[in-house]
Amino acid sequence: MSPVGGVGINLAVQDAVAAANILWEPLRSARIGEDSLQRVQRRRQFPARLTQRGQILIQNKVIASVLGKSETLKPPLPLTLLRHVPLLRRIPARLIGMGIRPEHVATPDAMAGRARALT
């Protein structure tokens, strides 16, 4: 995982939440198997790969093109759009902050706690 975007810890927390959501019942009933672990991998593999692809794109197209240049640089079109259209700034902020596939705790205890909080 590249440090570009600083999203590594976000992915780690999301991986942990997805694992807890998928594995709590098999662990509780002592019926954990490889199929349960594969479910976790299938759930989290796409967001991790897409995030890594984005990091590589930024590293190769933005950062690498800037390093070693001495002339005044012109920002790429996406950055120019972000600068001039404030509403678009939410997109990268959401992707960095929440990720491609946000995870939420979904155990019965957590669901009961949410229900109590709403009343």
GUVEXRO-977129 format. One record per residue: residue in one letter; z, y, x of N, C-alpha, C in turn. Coordinates in pm, 1 decimal. Example, Ala and Ser with C-alpha at 12.3 -4.5 7.8 and 13.67 -1.06 7.14 Angstrom:
<atoms>
ATOM   type         nZ         nY         nX        caZ        caY        caX         cZ         cY         cX
ATOM      A      780.0     -569.0     1319.0      780.0     -450.0     1230.0      780.0     -330.0     1320.0
ATOM      S      708.0     -225.0     1285.0      714.0     -106.0     1367.0      787.0        3.0     1290.0
</atoms>
This chain:
<atoms>
ATOM   type         nZ         nY         nX        caZ        caY        caX         cZ         cY         cX
ATOM      M        0.0     -117.7       85.5        0.0        0.0        0.0        0.0      123.2       89.5
ATOM      S      -92.2      212.0       63.6     -102.9      336.9      137.3        1.5      437.4       86.7
ATOM      P       46.1      527.5      172.0      139.8      629.8      124.4       71.7      741.7       45.2
ATOM      V      -62.2      739.9       35.4     -134.7      844.5      -36.8      -87.3      850.0     -181.5
ATOM      G      -46.6      966.8     -224.5       -0.9      985.8     -361.8      146.0      955.0     -381.6
ATOM      G      209.2      886.0     -285.8      351.3      854.8     -295.9      387.5      771.3     -417.2
ATOM      V      302.8      675.3     -453.0      324.3      598.3     -575.4      381.1      458.6     -551.0
ATOM      G      407.7      423.6     -427.9      455.9      288.9     -397.5      583.2      251.9     -470.5
ATOM      I      680.2      341.9     -472.4      806.3      312.1     -539.4      786.4      302.4     -690.3
ATOM      N      695.1      385.1     -745.5      666.7      376.0     -888.7      612.9      237.2     -923.6
ATOM      L      519.5      187.7     -842.4      465.0       54.4     -866.5      573.3      -52.0     -853.3
ATOM      A      660.5      -36.3     -755.9      767.2     -134.4     -735.2      860.1     -140.7     -856.7
ATOM      V      895.2      -25.6     -910.6      982.8      -23.2    -1028.7      910.7      -83.6    -1148.5
ATOM      Q      784.0      -49.3    -1167.2      707.5     -105.6    -1277.8      692.8     -256.9    -1263.4
ATOM      D      671.4     -304.3    -1141.0      664.6     -449.1    -1116.6      796.3     -516.3    -1155.8
ATOM      A      907.3     -452.0    -1118.9     1038.7     -509.2    -1150.8     1062.6     -513.5    -1301.8
ATOM      V     1023.2     -408.8    -1372.6     1041.2     -405.8    -1517.8      953.9     -512.0    -1583.9
ATOM      A      829.0     -523.2    -1540.0      740.2     -625.8    -1596.2      795.8     -765.3    -1569.8
ATOM      A      845.8     -787.1    -1448.4      904.5     -917.5    -1415.7     1025.4     -945.8    -1503.5
ATOM      A     1110.9     -846.3    -1524.4     1228.6     -865.8    -1610.0     1187.2     -897.5    -1752.9
ATOM      N     1088.9     -825.6    -1804.1     1042.9     -849.3    -1940.9      986.4     -989.7    -1959.3
ATOM      I      916.3    -1037.7    -1860.2      850.2    -1168.7    -1870.4      944.7    -1283.3    -1835.8
ATOM      L     1033.9    -1261.1    -1739.5     1112.8    -1372.2    -1685.6     1251.9    -1388.5    -1745.9
ATOM      W     1300.8    -1291.3    -1820.6     1440.0    -1300.7    -1865.8     1463.9    -1424.9    -1950.2
ATOM      E     1372.0    -1454.0    -2041.7     1395.1    -1568.9    -2129.2     1382.8    -1702.6    -2054.6
ATOM      P     1278.2    -1724.5    -1973.9     1272.8    -1848.9    -1896.7     1391.7    -1865.3    -1801.3
ATOM      L     1438.6    -1755.5    -1742.6     1555.2    -1764.6    -1654.6     1680.9    -1798.7    -1733.7
ATOM      R     1695.4    -1737.5    -1849.6     1812.7    -1761.4    -1932.9     1820.2    -1907.0    -1979.3
ATOM      S     1705.6    -1963.3    -2011.7     1703.4    -2101.6    -2060.5     1678.1    -2202.5    -1948.7
ATOM      A     1677.9    -2155.2    -1824.2     1657.0    -2241.0    -1706.1     1525.3    -2318.2    -1715.1
ATOM      R     1422.1    -2252.8    -1768.5     1290.7    -2314.3    -1778.4     1186.2    -2230.9    -1704.4
ATOM      I     1225.3    -2176.7    -1591.8     1132.6    -2094.6    -1514.3     1033.4    -2184.3    -1442.3
ATOM      G      909.1    -2145.6    -1444.5      806.2    -2224.1    -1378.4      701.3    -2133.2    -1317.4
ATOM      E      609.1    -2193.7    -1250.2      503.3    -2118.5    -1184.5      419.9    -2039.6    -1286.1
ATOM      D      404.0    -2093.2    -1406.9      327.2    -2023.6    -1509.5      391.0    -1888.2    -1545.4
ATOM      S      522.4    -1882.0    -1544.9      591.3    -1755.6    -1572.2      562.6    -1654.3    -1462.5
ATOM      L      565.1    -1699.6    -1338.7      537.3    -1609.6    -1226.6      391.8    -1564.0    -1228.3
ATOM      Q      302.5    -1651.1    -1269.4      160.7    -1613.6    -1280.3      139.9    -1508.8    -1389.3
ATOM      R      219.5    -1515.7    -1495.5      212.0    -1412.7    -1600.7      248.1    -1274.9    -1544.4
ATOM      V      351.1    -1272.6    -1460.1      390.5    -1145.3    -1397.9      276.2    -1094.8    -1310.8
ATOM      Q      218.9    -1183.3    -1231.2      110.1    -1142.4    -1142.1       -9.6    -1090.9    -1222.3
ATOM      R      -46.6    -1161.9    -1327.7     -159.6    -1117.4    -1410.7     -131.5     -980.8    -1473.3
ATOM      R       -8.9     -958.5    -1513.4       28.1     -832.0    -1577.7       18.0     -714.7    -1480.0
ATOM      R       59.3     -735.6    -1355.5       70.7     -625.3    -1260.3      -44.2     -615.2    -1160.0
ATOM      Q     -128.5     -714.8    -1152.4     -234.4     -715.1    -1050.9     -336.1     -602.7    -1073.5
ATOM      F     -380.7     -583.8    -1195.3     -479.2     -478.8    -1224.2     -427.5     -339.4    -1188.9
ATOM      P     -308.2     -299.6    -1235.2     -260.1     -165.2    -1198.4     -244.5     -147.0    -1047.4
ATOM      A     -196.8     -249.5     -978.8     -178.8     -238.2     -833.2     -313.4     -222.0     -763.4
ATOM      R     -410.3     -302.9     -801.5     -542.7     -293.9     -737.6     -611.8     -162.0     -768.3
ATOM      L     -603.4     -116.3     -892.2     -667.0       10.2     -928.4     -600.9      126.8     -854.0
ATOM      T     -470.0      123.6     -843.0     -398.2      228.0     -768.6     -439.5      226.7     -621.7
ATOM      Q     -447.7      107.9     -562.6     -488.6       97.6     -422.6     -631.5      146.6     -402.3
ATOM      R     -719.9      116.5     -495.1     -858.7      164.6     -485.5     -861.3      318.1     -489.3
ATOM      G     -780.4      376.4     -577.4     -771.9      522.2     -583.8     -719.6      582.0     -454.5
ATOM      Q     -619.8      517.1     -395.7     -564.6      565.4     -269.1     -670.0      559.1     -158.5
ATOM      I     -744.4      451.1     -154.4     -849.4      436.4      -52.6     -956.6      542.3      -72.5
ATOM      L     -994.3      567.3     -196.3    -1094.3      669.8     -225.9    -1047.0      806.3     -176.9
ATOM      I     -924.4      841.3     -210.3     -870.2      970.6     -165.8     -862.8      977.4      -14.1
ATOM      Q     -818.0      868.4       46.9     -805.8      866.2      192.3     -941.8      881.3      259.9
ATOM      N    -1041.4      808.8      211.1    -1172.4      809.7      277.0    -1257.9      930.9      241.9
ATOM      K    -1250.1      976.9      118.7    -1337.9     1086.5       75.4    -1275.6     1224.7       92.5
ATOM      V    -1144.6     1234.4       84.1    -1081.2     1366.0       91.3    -1013.7     1385.6      227.2
ATOM      I     -916.4     1302.1      257.4     -837.3     1321.6      379.2     -921.4     1303.6      505.2
ATOM      A     -996.8     1195.4      513.7    -1076.2     1168.1      633.5    -1181.5     1275.4      656.3
ATOM      S    -1237.0     1330.7      549.8    -1340.4     1432.9      566.5    -1281.7     1565.4      615.3
ATOM      V    -1152.6     1585.8      597.6    -1087.4     1710.6      637.0    -1037.5     1705.3      781.6
ATOM      L     -992.2     1589.0      823.9     -935.6     1575.8      958.4    -1039.6     1608.4     1065.2
ATOM      G    -1001.0     1689.0     1159.5    -1087.0     1719.5     1272.9    -1186.8     1830.9     1247.8
ATOM      K    -1189.8     1889.3     1131.4    -1282.7     1998.9     1103.9    -1212.8     2131.2     1127.5
ATOM      S    -1286.3     2224.4     1184.4    -1226.9     2355.0     1213.6    -1280.1     2464.2     1121.4
ATOM      E    -1392.8     2440.7     1055.4    -1447.6     2544.0      968.0    -1370.2     2550.1      835.8
ATOM      T    -1392.3     2657.9      763.8    -1329.7     2673.5      633.3    -1384.8     2566.7      539.7
ATOM      L    -1294.8     2500.5      471.0    -1335.5     2388.8      386.1    -1346.3     2431.5      241.0
ATOM      K    -1439.8     2370.2      172.2    -1456.3     2392.7       29.0    -1397.7     2271.1      -42.7
ATOM      P    -1308.2     2292.9     -139.3    -1248.8     2177.8     -207.9    -1354.8     2100.4     -286.8
ATOM      P    -1336.2     1968.5     -297.5    -1431.0     1890.3     -377.1    -1425.3     1931.6     -524.0
ATOM      L    -1531.0     1900.5     -597.1    -1542.8     1940.1     -737.4    -1421.1     1901.0     -822.0
ATOM      P    -1369.9     1775.8     -811.3    -1252.9     1742.8     -894.8    -1133.4     1835.0     -870.2
ATOM      L    -1109.3     1872.9     -745.2     -997.8     1963.4     -716.8    -1024.6     2103.8     -770.5
ATOM      T    -1149.3     2146.4     -763.0    -1185.8     2276.9     -818.8    -1163.8     2278.0     -969.7
ATOM      L    -1202.8     2169.8    -1036.5    -1180.9     2160.7    -1181.0    -1031.7     2164.1    -1214.7
ATOM      L     -952.0     2091.0    -1137.2     -807.3     2091.2    -1161.2     -748.7     2231.5    -1144.7
ATOM      R     -802.4     2304.5    -1050.5     -751.8     2439.5    -1024.9     -784.1     2534.2    -1140.3
ATOM      H     -902.6     2518.8    -1198.0     -947.4     2613.3    -1299.8     -921.9     2568.6    -1444.1
ATOM      V     -890.3     2441.5    -1465.0     -864.6     2391.1    -1600.4     -725.3     2327.5    -1600.7
ATOM      P     -622.8     2407.0    -1628.9     -485.4     2357.7    -1620.9     -457.9     2231.7    -1702.4
ATOM      L     -524.3     2215.8    -1816.0     -502.1     2097.8    -1898.9     -536.8     1968.5    -1824.3
ATOM      L     -636.7     1974.5    -1736.0     -676.6     1856.5    -1659.0     -571.0     1814.3    -1557.4
ATOM      R     -481.5     1905.2    -1521.1     -378.2     1872.5    -1421.9     -284.0     1764.2    -1470.4
ATOM      R     -278.6     1743.4    -1599.8     -191.2     1640.0    -1655.0     -237.8     1499.0    -1616.3
ATOM      I     -367.4     1483.5    -1597.3     -421.1     1349.4    -1570.7     -367.3     1292.6    -1439.6
ATOM      P     -387.1     1360.1    -1324.7     -330.9     1302.3    -1201.8     -178.8     1297.3    -1204.0
ATOM      A     -115.4     1395.7    -1268.3       30.9     1393.7    -1276.0       78.2     1270.3    -1352.1
ATOM      R       11.4     1238.8    -1461.8       48.9     1120.4    -1540.4       22.5      991.8    -1461.7
ATOM      L      -92.4      984.2    -1395.1     -124.6      863.6    -1317.9      -26.8      841.9    -1203.0
ATOM      I       10.3      949.5    -1136.1      105.5      937.1    -1025.3      244.8      907.4    -1078.5
ATOM      G      286.1      976.9    -1182.3      421.5      961.3    -1234.2      445.0      835.5    -1315.0
ATOM      M      346.1      795.3    -1395.0      366.4      682.0    -1484.8      281.5      560.3    -1449.3
ATOM      G      176.0      580.8    -1372.3       92.9      468.5    -1332.4      -15.5      434.9    -1432.7
ATOM      I      -94.0      334.3    -1397.0     -207.0      290.0    -1478.4     -158.3      217.9    -1604.1
ATOM      R      -57.7      134.1    -1588.6       -0.9       58.5    -1701.1      150.4       75.7    -1697.2
ATOM      P      202.7      178.9    -1765.0      347.8      198.7    -1763.7      420.8       79.3    -1824.9
ATOM      E      536.0       50.9    -1770.7      618.6      -59.6    -1819.9      746.7       -2.7    -1879.3
ATOM      H      795.7      -68.0    -1982.9      920.0      -28.4    -2048.6     1005.1     -152.5    -2068.5
ATOM      V     1135.3     -139.3    -2049.1     1226.3     -252.7    -2066.6     1216.7     -301.0    -2210.5
ATOM      A     1199.0     -432.9    -2229.0     1177.5     -488.3    -2362.5     1264.7     -610.3    -2391.1
ATOM      T     1381.1     -619.9    -2326.6     1470.8     -731.0    -2356.3     1538.2     -705.8    -2490.8
ATOM      P     1591.2     -808.9    -2555.3     1658.0     -787.2    -2684.1     1771.2     -685.6    -2674.8
ATOM      D     1848.3     -686.9    -2566.4     1958.1     -590.7    -2550.3     1904.7     -447.7    -2544.7
ATOM      A     1795.2     -428.1    -2472.0     1736.9     -294.4    -2461.8     1681.2     -249.4    -2595.3
ATOM      M     1617.8     -340.7    -2666.7     1562.3     -306.5    -2797.5     1674.3     -271.4    -2896.1
ATOM      A     1784.9     -344.1    -2892.4     1898.4     -314.5    -2979.7     1957.9     -178.3    -2943.9
ATOM      G     1963.7     -147.6    -2815.1     2014.6      -17.6    -2771.8     1926.6       95.6    -2820.3
ATOM      R     1796.1       77.6    -2816.9     1704.7      180.0    -2867.2     1723.7      200.6    -3017.3
ATOM      A     1740.4       91.7    -3090.5     1760.7      100.2    -3235.5     1889.3      177.0    -3265.8
ATOM      R     1997.1      150.1    -3188.9     2123.6      222.7    -3209.9     2106.5      371.2    -3177.5
ATOM      A     2030.2      402.3    -3074.8     2011.1      541.6    -3034.9     1932.9      620.1    -3139.8
ATOM      L     1848.9      552.6    -3215.7     1768.4      619.7    -3317.3     1846.2      646.3    -3445.4
ATOM      T     1958.5      578.2    -3462.1     2035.5      597.4    -3585.5     2143.4      701.7    -3570.7
</atoms>
